[in-house]
Amino acid sequence: MAKMITSVQLIQMFVGTTVTVNVIYNKRVGNECSVVPANYKLGLAMYVSYFFLFAALFYNLYLRPGGKHAAKTQTRSAMKASESKDNLDDTLCGVKDGAGFFHTQDEKKRKEEKKTK
């Protein structure tokens, strides 16, 4: 579902960019268009920047090898087995703490001692 939403957002930004470019073209060739130049300039900047942001998000999540939602080749059991090593140092109340924000000072010392061994 998230992949579809991101895809729709990419389409929305593409269509918005196309409409804004059409407004700019019509203003330049002299056609009547009641749009303030600041609006289409800022609108174009917004649509193009959002398009690239959503494109980068889509790539990083769904296309890049190892992305968060890329095609999963590991099964859940294989992932659990690979994550179970050093389980005491990497979890707090059964939840993995990848950033290390919730470790106590004792846990940090123990982890550092393991690294130096």
C-alpha positions as CSV (number, residue, x, y, z in Angstrom):
1,M,0.0,0.0,0.0
2,A,2.8,2.4,0.9
3,K,4.5,1.7,-2.5
4,M,1.3,2.6,-4.3
5,I,0.9,5.9,-2.3
6,T,4.4,6.9,-3.1
7,S,3.8,6.1,-6.8
8,V,0.7,8.2,-6.8
9,Q,2.6,11.1,-5.2
10,L,5.2,10.9,-7.9
11,I,2.5,11.0,-10.5
12,Q,0.9,14.0,-8.7
13,M,4.2,15.9,-8.8
14,F,4.8,15.0,-12.4
15,V,1.3,16.3,-13.4
16,G,1.7,19.4,-11.3
17,T,5.0,20.1,-13.0
18,T,3.5,19.6,-16.4
19,V,0.6,21.9,-15.6
20,T,2.9,24.6,-14.3
21,V,5.2,24.3,-17.3
22,N,2.2,24.6,-19.6
23,V,1.2,27.9,-17.7
24,I,4.8,29.2,-18.2
25,Y,4.7,28.3,-21.9
26,N,1.3,30.0,-22.5
27,K,2.5,33.1,-20.6
28,R,5.6,33.3,-22.8
29,V,3.8,32.9,-26.1
30,G,1.4,35.7,-25.1
31,N,-1.8,33.7,-24.4
32,E,-4.2,35.0,-21.8
33,C,-3.5,33.4,-18.5
34,S,-4.4,35.1,-15.2
35,V,-1.6,33.6,-13.1
36,V,0.8,35.8,-11.1
37,P,4.4,35.0,-12.1
38,A,5.5,34.5,-8.5
39,N,2.9,31.7,-8.2
40,Y,4.1,29.7,-11.2
41,K,7.7,30.2,-10.3
42,L,7.2,29.0,-6.8
43,G,4.8,26.3,-7.9
44,L,7.4,24.9,-10.3
45,A,10.1,25.0,-7.7
46,M,7.8,23.1,-5.3
47,Y,6.6,20.5,-7.7
48,V,10.1,19.8,-9.1
49,S,11.7,19.6,-5.6
50,Y,8.9,17.3,-4.3
51,F,9.2,15.1,-7.4
52,F,12.9,14.6,-6.7
53,L,12.3,14.0,-3.0
54,F,9.6,11.4,-3.6
55,A,11.8,9.8,-6.4
56,A,14.7,9.5,-4.0
57,L,12.4,8.1,-1.3
58,F,10.9,5.5,-3.8
59,Y,14.4,4.5,-4.9
60,N,15.8,4.2,-1.4
61,L,12.8,2.2,-0.1
62,Y,11.8,0.0,-3.1
63,L,14.5,-0.2,-5.8
64,R,17.9,0.1,-4.1
65,P,19.5,-3.2,-3.1
66,G,19.1,-3.6,0.6
67,G,16.4,-0.9,0.7
68,K,13.9,-1.1,3.6
69,H,11.2,-2.6,1.4
70,A,13.2,-4.0,-1.4
71,A,12.4,-7.6,-2.5
72,K,13.0,-9.6,0.6
73,T,15.2,-12.6,0.0
74,Q,15.6,-13.6,3.6
75,T,12.8,-15.3,5.4
76,R,11.7,-14.0,8.8
77,S,13.3,-17.0,10.6
78,A,16.7,-16.3,8.8
79,M,16.5,-12.7,9.8
80,K,15.7,-13.5,13.4
81,A,18.6,-15.9,13.5
82,S,21.0,-13.3,12.1
83,E,19.7,-10.7,14.6
84,S,19.8,-13.0,17.6
85,K,23.6,-12.8,18.0
86,D,24.5,-10.3,20.8
87,N,20.8,-10.2,21.6
88,L,21.5,-8.9,25.1
89,D,23.5,-5.9,23.8
90,D,21.1,-5.0,21.0
91,T,17.7,-5.2,22.6
92,L,15.8,-3.5,25.4
93,C,12.6,-5.2,26.5
94,G,12.8,-7.3,23.3
95,V,12.9,-4.4,21.0
96,K,16.0,-3.8,18.8
97,D,17.7,-0.5,19.5
98,G,19.7,0.1,16.4
99,A,20.6,3.7,17.3
100,G,21.8,2.9,20.8
101,F,19.8,5.6,22.5
102,F,18.2,3.4,25.1
103,H,21.3,1.5,26.4
104,T,22.3,2.1,30.0
105,Q,25.9,3.0,30.9
106,D,26.5,-0.5,32.1
107,E,25.4,-2.0,28.7
108,K,27.6,0.5,26.9
109,K,30.6,-0.4,29.0
110,R,30.0,-4.2,28.5
111,K,29.7,-3.6,24.7
112,E,32.9,-1.7,24.6
113,E,34.7,-4.4,26.6
114,K,33.5,-7.0,24.1
115,K,34.9,-4.9,21.2
116,T,38.4,-4.6,22.9
117,K,38.7,-8.4,23.5
